[in-house]
Amino acid sequence: MHCPFCRHPDSRVVDSRTTDDGCSIRRRRQCPDCSRRFTTVETASLMVIKRSGVTEPFSRTKVISGVRKACQGRPVSEDALAQLGQRVEEAVRATGSAELSTHDVGLAILGPLRELDLVAYLRFASVYQAFDSLEDFEAAVAELREEVHRAEGGHASAGSRAEDSGAPAPATAAE
């Protein structure tokens, strides 16, 4: 580490501490040449391999901005987006891999986003999973309805769920 003051090519670590989030280390250093002190912050690098083959550092900000687009017009706060970004970063770092594909990052986003907002989840999934038709949306909605039904303990029938939610009942051919 070069001294930022005199550009001496070496420095001595005086103190090391982990940051509050535990994802990086703060080191207090001293230059052996000019004796001035400076601080560095070290984090483990996490690289994302894009579809084009280009590799770039993981960015929590990029995750949040992508999810923010899916949440546009939804009742999702900036704090909730920040927490989602942190959960995604923790999940991808927990894999122990130094390099991940964009596909892996997308998979890490889908779970927390599903818990945050189902409409935003469908929006994100439709782009991420490249929905091509209405059938793709219908299958995703049916899967979500089944999960919600199971989570509720299976108490409601399909007809009563539509009535309870205020959603219009499906039209029949006779109407």
Secondary structure, DSSP 4 states (H G I P E B T S, - for coil): ---TTT--S--EEEEEEE-TTSSEEEEEEE-TTT--EEEEEEE---EEE-TTS-EEE--HHHHHHHHHHHTTTSS--HHHHHHHHHHHHHHHHHT--SEEEHHHHHHHHHHHHHHH-HHHHHHHHHHHTT--SHHHHHHHHHHHHHHHHHHTTS-S-HHHHHHHHTPPPPP-TT-
